[in-house]
Amino acid sequence: MGNNLNIIQSTFTDGIALKQKILADEAFVQNILAVSEVCIEAFKRGNRVILAGNGGSAADAQHIAAEFVSRFMYDRPGLPSMSLSTDTSMLTAIGNDYGYDKLFLRQLEANGRAGDVFIGITTSGNSVNILKALERCEELGIISVALCGEGGRAKTVAKHALAVPSTSTPRIQEQHITIGHIICEIVEATIFPQ
């Protein structure tokens, strides 16, 4: 029982400490504001936010896309957004025909258009299929955002990087969804003020 209590206490303690570290980092906070503004401008132009990730990051991509399309804090018109991690027929066809590393690249090339925002989510920063999509964004006229941890290449490949200062996958994922919620709230409040 004592060990389980320890897990609970250390999980909350570590999560709070990481949130405080991010909050104290003015550059990081400004990057969140910049990414929010990029999304706002894209929606105002009639573009969309496209997200992708693997595993838990795939769930985060779906989650954030759903907040934009459905609602976040209150009822308002939907905002065009999609996750590239949801269509099993698409995923298995591309994985089978072109390889898993092109999973998101093929979809981005087919469904993305100039002015869209692509948010690639990777806790390691090294997910090859995310890196390939991020690398292609500039050529496609798509604004690239990496939501990642402190390691890996994603933060140097993307135009905008929100690199959580941690190497712990669960703690990074917790911050990713918090950051996603913050962006959703800023976007919603700016485009549809109450």
C-alpha positions in Angstrom: 0.0 0.0 0.0 2.8 2.4 0.9 4.5 2.0 -2.6 1.2 2.7 -4.3 0.8 5.9 -2.2 4.3 6.8 -3.2 3.4 6.5 -6.9 0.4 8.8 -6.5 2.3 11.4 -4.6 5.3 11.4 -6.9 3.2 11.5 -10.0 1.3 14.6 -8.8 4.5 16.2 -7.4 6.4 15.7 -10.6 3.5 16.9 -12.8 3.1 20.0 -10.7 6.8 20.8 -10.8 6.9 20.4 -14.6 3.9 22.7 -15.0 5.6 25.3 -12.7 8.8 25.0 -14.8 6.9 25.6 -18.0 5.0 28.5 -16.5 8.2 30.2 -15.3 9.7 29.9 -18.8 8.7 33.1 -20.5 9.9 31.9 -23.9 7.8 28.8 -23.6 4.7 30.8 -22.6 5.3 33.1 -25.6 5.6 30.0 -27.9 2.2 28.8 -26.7 0.8 32.2 -27.5 2.5 32.2 -30.9 1.1 28.8 -31.8 -2.4 29.9 -30.6 -2.1 32.9 -32.9 -1.0 30.8 -35.9 -4.1 28.6 -35.4 -6.4 31.6 -35.0 -5.1 33.1 -38.2 -5.5 29.8 -40.1 -9.1 29.4 -39.0 -9.8 33.1 -39.9 -8.5 32.4 -43.4 -10.7 29.3 -43.8 -7.8 26.9 -43.3 -7.7 24.1 -40.8 -5.5 22.6 -38.1 -4.3 19.0 -38.8 -2.8 16.9 -36.1 -1.0 13.5 -35.9 0.7 11.3 -33.4 1.4 7.7 -32.5 0.0 5.8 -29.5 -0.9 8.2 -26.7 0.0 11.1 -29.0 -2.5 9.8 -31.5 -5.1 10.0 -28.8 -4.0 13.6 -28.0 -4.3 14.4 -31.8 -7.8 13.1 -31.9 -8.7 14.8 -28.6 -7.5 18.3 -29.7 -9.1 18.0 -33.1 -12.4 17.1 -31.4 -12.2 20.1 -29.2 -11.9 22.4 -32.2 -14.6 20.7 -34.3 -17.1 20.2 -31.5 -16.6 22.7 -28.7 -14.3 23.4 -25.8 -15.6 25.7 -23.1 -19.0 26.7 -24.7 -21.2 26.3 -27.7 -20.0 28.0 -30.9 -19.6 27.0 -34.6 -17.1 24.2 -35.3 -13.6 25.0 -36.4 -12.1 22.8 -39.2 -9.7 20.3 -37.8 -8.7 16.7 -38.3 -6.5 14.0 -36.9 -4.5 11.9 -39.3 -4.4 9.1 -36.7 -8.0 7.9 -37.0 -8.9 6.2 -40.2 -7.9 2.5 -40.0 -8.4 1.9 -43.7 -6.1 4.8 -44.6 -3.5 3.9 -41.9 -3.3 0.3 -43.0 -3.3 1.0 -46.7 -0.5 3.6 -46.4 1.4 1.4 -43.9 1.2 -1.6 -46.2 1.8 0.2 -49.5 4.4 2.8 -48.5 5.6 2.0 -45.1 4.8 3.3 -41.6 7.2 6.1 -41.9 5.1 7.7 -44.6 1.8 7.3 -42.7 1.2 11.0 -42.1 3.2 12.4 -45.0 0.9 10.8 -47.6 -2.2 12.1 -45.8 -0.8 15.6 -45.4 0.1 15.7 -49.1 -3.4 14.6 -50.1 -5.5 16.6 -47.6 -3.4 19.5 -46.5 -3.4 22.8 -48.3 -1.3 26.0 -48.2 -2.1 28.0 -45.0 -3.1 25.0 -42.9 -1.4 24.3 -39.6 0.1 20.8 -39.0 0.7 19.9 -35.3 3.0 16.8 -35.1 2.9 15.3 -31.6 5.9 13.1 -30.5 7.1 12.7 -27.0 10.5 11.5 -28.1 10.8 14.1 -30.8 12.1 11.3 -33.1 9.0 9.6 -34.5 10.0 9.2 -38.2 6.5 9.5 -39.5 6.0 12.8 -37.7 9.4 14.1 -38.8 8.7 13.3 -42.5 5.4 15.2 -42.3 7.0 18.2 -40.5 9.9 18.3 -43.0 7.4 18.5 -46.0 5.3 21.3 -44.5 7.3 24.2 -45.8 7.2 22.9 -49.4 3.4 22.5 -49.1 2.9 25.9 -47.6 1.7 24.4 -44.4 2.8 25.9 -41.0 4.5 23.2 -38.9 4.3 22.9 -35.2 6.1 20.2 -33.1 4.5 19.3 -29.7 7.4 17.2 -28.3 9.7 16.6 -25.3 13.1 18.1 -24.8 14.9 15.5 -26.9 14.8 14.6 -30.6 14.8 16.3 -33.9 11.2 17.5 -34.1 11.9 20.8 -32.3 14.5 21.7 -34.9 12.5 20.6 -37.9 9.3 22.5 -37.1 8.7 26.2 -37.6 7.2 26.4 -34.1 8.2 24.0 -31.3 6.6 23.4 -27.9 9.3 21.2 -26.4 8.3 20.1 -22.9 11.4 20.2 -20.8 11.3 16.5 -19.8 12.3 13.0 -20.9 9.5 11.2 -19.1 6.9 10.1 -21.6 3.9 10.2 -19.2 4.9 13.7 -17.8 5.4 15.0 -21.4 2.0 13.6 -22.5 0.3 15.2 -19.5 1.7 18.6 -20.5 0.8 18.1 -24.2 -2.8 17.8 -23.4 -2.7 20.7 -21.0 -1.0 22.8 -23.8 -3.6 21.6 -26.3 -6.4 22.7 -24.0 -4.8 26.1 -23.5 -4.5 26.6 -27.3 -8.1 25.5 -27.8 -9.4 27.9 -25.1 -7.4 30.8 -26.5 -8.6 30.1 -30.0 -12.2 29.7 -29.0 -12.2 32.9 -26.8 -10.6 34.9 -29.6 -12.7 33.8 -32.5 -15.9 33.4 -30.6 -15.8 35.8 -27.7 -18.7 35.5 -25.3 
